Amino acid sequence: MSNNQTDVKDNSPLVTPQGRTSIADTVVAKIAGISTREVAGVHDVGGGTARAVGALRDRIPGSRTNHSQGVTVEVGERQAAVDIDLVAEYGVAIADLAAGVRRNVISTVESMTGLEVTEVNITVHDVFLDDGTGENDNRAESRVE
């Protein structure tokens, strides 16, 4: 290992003379998922199957929202890489949306964990068009009273 790598590792806020702090992948995924949803123009996070399962889970009384849905991460000792699947709202410039999500995720993950975010890969799976009919809504409505 070169001196440069040792210096960077020793300067990590997660490794101190008093001990070492490890951060689970699920923690980073949850932070990334929440910070993704904060960006205007993001309708939902996750691909089609993940969103369908999430919609079913949300209908179960007492269930909790899965904030890491649609987010996968790889976490090392000092760095994290994030992959995000999302649905954009119609009319939003997707390149600008991706840049905003990337900026927010990097800022939030780095400030909360001390990990360096090396990359945030974003896949836009769908565009949500709110036409007022509710057809694009994942929540099933009863057809009978």
Contacts in CASP RR format, 6 or more apart in sequence:
PFRMAT RR
TARGET T0000
AUTHOR 0000-0000-0000
METHOD contacts of the structure
MODEL  1
MSNNQTDVKDNSPLVTPQGRTSIADTVVAKIAGISTREVAGVHDVGGGTA
RAVGALRDRIPGSRTNHSQGVTVEVGERQAAVDIDLVAEYGVAIADLAAG
VRRNVISTVESMTGLEVTEVNITVHDVFLDDGTGENDNRAESRVE
8 78 0 8 1.000
9 15 0 8 1.000
9 77 0 8 1.000
9 78 0 8 1.000
12 77 0 8 1.000
12 78 0 8 1.000
12 114 0 8 1.000
13 21 0 8 1.000
13 114 0 8 1.000
14 20 0 8 1.000
14 21 0 8 1.000
14 22 0 8 1.000
14 23 0 8 1.000
14 77 0 8 1.000
14 78 0 8 1.000
14 113 0 8 1.000
14 114 0 8 1.000
14 115 0 8 1.000
15 21 0 8 1.000
15 77 0 8 1.000
23 75 0 8 1.000
23 113 0 8 1.000
23 115 0 8 1.000
24 75 0 8 1.000
25 73 0 8 1.000
25 74 0 8 1.000
25 75 0 8 1.000
26 68 0 8 1.000
27 113 0 8 1.000
28 73 0 8 1.000
28 75 0 8 1.000
28 80 0 8 1.000
28 82 0 8 1.000
28 109 0 8 1.000
28 113 0 8 1.000
28 115 0 8 1.000
29 68 0 8 1.000
29 71 0 8 1.000
29 72 0 8 1.000
29 73 0 8 1.000
29 82 0 8 1.000
30 67 0 8 1.000
30 68 0 8 1.000
30 71 0 8 1.000
31 108 0 8 1.000
31 109 0 8 1.000
31 112 0 8 1.000
31 113 0 8 1.000
32 68 0 8 1.000
32 71 0 8 1.000
32 73 0 8 1.000
32 82 0 8 1.000
32 84 0 8 1.000
32 105 0 8 1.000
32 108 0 8 1.000
32 109 0 8 1.000
32 120 0 8 1.000
33 45 0 8 1.000
33 67 0 8 1.000
33 68 0 8 1.000
33 69 0 8 1.000
33 70 0 8 1.000
33 71 0 8 1.000
33 84 0 8 1.000
33 105 0 8 1.000
34 67 0 8 1.000
34 108 0 8 1.000
35 104 0 8 1.000
35 105 0 8 1.000
35 107 0 8 1.000
35 108 0 8 1.000
35 109 0 8 1.000
36 42 0 8 1.000
36 45 0 8 1.000
36 71 0 8 1.000
36 84 0 8 1.000
36 86 0 8 1.000
36 101 0 8 1.000
36 104 0 8 1.000
36 105 0 8 1.000
37 45 0 8 1.000
37 67 0 8 1.000
38 104 0 8 1.000
39 97 0 8 1.000
39 100 0 8 1.000
39 101 0 8 1.000
39 104 0 8 1.000
40 92 0 8 1.000
41 88 0 8 1.000
41 89 0 8 1.000
41 92 0 8 1.000
41 97 0 8 1.000
42 86 0 8 1.000
42 87 0 8 1.000
42 88 0 8 1.000
42 89 0 8 1.000
42 97 0 8 1.000
42 101 0 8 1.000
43 86 0 8 1.000
43 87 0 8 1.000
43 88 0 8 1.000
43 89 0 8 1.000
43 128 0 8 1.000
44 51 0 8 1.000
44 86 0 8 1.000
44 87 0 8 1.000
44 128 0 8 1.000
44 138 0 8 1.000
45 69 0 8 1.000
45 70 0 8 1.000
45 71 0 8 1.000
45 84 0 8 1.000
45 85 0 8 1.000
45 86 0 8 1.000
45 87 0 8 1.000
46 69 0 8 1.000
46 70 0 8 1.000
46 71 0 8 1.000
46 84 0 8 1.000
46 85 0 8 1.000
46 86 0 8 1.000
46 87 0 8 1.000
46 125 0 8 1.000
47 70 0 8 1.000
47 85 0 8 1.000
47 86 0 8 1.000
47 87 0 8 1.000
47 125 0 8 1.000
47 126 0 8 1.000
48 125 0 8 1.000
48 126 0 8 1.000
50 69 0 8 1.000
50 70 0 8 1.000
50 85 0 8 1.000
51 69 0 8 1.000
51 87 0 8 1.000
51 138 0 8 1.000
52 138 0 8 1.000
54 66 0 8 1.000
54 69 0 8 1.000
54 138 0 8 1.000
55 138 0 8 1.000
55 139 0 8 1.000
55 140 0 8 1.000
57 63 0 8 1.000
57 66 0 8 1.000
58 65 0 8 1.000
58 139 0 8 1.000
59 139 0 8 1.000
59 140 0 8 1.000
70 84 0 8 1.000
70 85 0 8 1.000
70 86 0 8 1.000
71 82 0 8 1.000
71 83 0 8 1.000
71 84 0 8 1.000
71 85 0 8 1.000
72 82 0 8 1.000
72 83 0 8 1.000
73 80 0 8 1.000
73 81 0 8 1.000
73 82 0 8 1.000
73 83 0 8 1.000
74 80 0 8 1.000
74 81 0 8 1.000
75 115 0 8 1.000
76 115 0 8 1.000
78 115 0 8 1.000
78 116 0 8 1.000
79 115 0 8 1.000
79 116 0 8 1.000
79 117 0 8 1.000
79 118 0 8 1.000
80 109 0 8 1.000
80 113 0 8 1.000
80 115 0 8 1.000
80 116 0 8 1.000
80 117 0 8 1.000
80 118 0 8 1.000
81 117 0 8 1.000
81 118 0 8 1.000
81 119 0 8 1.000
81 120 0 8 1.000
81 121 0 8 1.000
82 105 0 8 1.000
82 109 0 8 1.000
82 117 0 8 1.000
82 119 0 8 1.000
82 120 0 8 1.000
82 121 0 8 1.000
83 120 0 8 1.000
83 121 0 8 1.000
83 122 0 8 1.000
83 123 0 8 1.000
84 101 0 8 1.000
84 105 0 8 1.000
84 120 0 8 1.000
84 121 0 8 1.000
84 122 0 8 1.000
84 123 0 8 1.000
85 123 0 8 1.000
85 125 0 8 1.000
86 101 0 8 1.000
86 122 0 8 1.000
86 123 0 8 1.000
86 124 0 8 1.000
86 125 0 8 1.000
87 124 0 8 1.000
87 125 0 8 1.000
87 126 0 8 1.000
87 127 0 8 1.000
87 128 0 8 1.000
88 94 0 8 1.000
88 97 0 8 1.000
88 124 0 8 1.000
88 126 0 8 1.000
88 127 0 8 1.000
88 128 0 8 1.000
89 127 0 8 1.000
89 128 0 8 1.000
89 130 0 8 1.000
90 127 0 8 1.000
90 128 0 8 1.000
90 129 0 8 1.000
90 130 0 8 1.000
91 127 0 8 1.000
94 124 0 8 1.000
97 124 0 8 1.000
98 122 0 8 1.000
98 124 0 8 1.000
101 120 0 8 1.000
101 122 0 8 1.000
102 120 0 8 1.000
102 122 0 8 1.000
105 117 0 8 1.000
105 120 0 8 1.000
106 117 0 8 1.000
106 120 0 8 1.000
109 115 0 8 1.000
109 117 0 8 1.000
110 116 0 8 1.000
110 117 0 8 1.000
128 136 0 8 1.000
129 136 0 8 1.000
130 136 0 8 1.000
END
